[in-house]
């Protein structure tokens, strides 16, 4: 198979789900979609650590840093904020931030899109989201839409199919294919890719 040199031009299909800490399943419930992801940045730092002897380098080892994710959404719905940040909600619909908030461990998946119709799927195995800053400004001559930016920290987790624990998993599908997508959803969420089925009801009117 020839190597691919095309760069991605967009992002789509951001899903998340709470991890099941009881161990009876991978996630709790089903993957939840958040629409209108604008950008996402995954930082995977590494540092070369050198050992010296006899006035020269004796050995080099790699030290891996924390996996940090920064993402921006056109609007992060209140329902998703409550889940991702571990917020308390009242029966009347209010939600609040406090010092005792405990965000749950979550897993995430999103797609990098390409102009040829192919997609590269990215899975983040286990992490927590931190509550964002709240900013507002006055409306001026023109209209400017605000953006909600959130950050998260991810860690390694056991993933079916891999010997070692992993934090970020990738899979690429050509246009019209879904093999890697389906495999990634099973690996990250333990469930198939969410599909929407449409039921059509036909009504027949009869006359005497």
Buried (B, 14 or more C-beta within 10 A) or exposed (E): EEEEEEEEEEBEBBBBBBBBEEEEEBBBEEBBEBEEBEEBEBEEEEEEEEEEEEEEEEEEEEEEEEBBBEBBBEEBEEEBBBBBBBBEEEEEEEEEBEEEEEBBBBBBBBBBBBEEEBBBBBBBBBBBBEBBEEEEEEEEEEEEEEBBBBBBBBBBBEBEEEEEEBBBBEBBBBEEEEEBBBBBBBBBBBBEBEEEEEEEEEEEEEEE
